[in-house]
């Protein structure tokens, strides 16, 4: 794998890990403070962040398969971590 592709994969991985950590922190926050306004803001924030990440991946030249793999791993990570945190 060439160096540019490795850097691109590292950047994608770090971006998705950051989104995962953000989501987990918001789950913990919503669990502690039963704030419906905060829940709505977090929901819309994550919904708006998703298309932006897709846009950045497209600009970086990431293939659709690579983007789907990273997104699938992100969803899997959030689901498993969320279950572990909430139960």
Secondary structure as GFF3:
##gff-version 3
##sequence-region A 1 87
A	DSSP	alpha_helix	3	32	.	.	.	ID=ss1
A	DSSP	alpha_helix	36	60	.	.	.	ID=ss2
A	DSSP	alpha_helix	64	86	.	.	.	ID=ss3
###
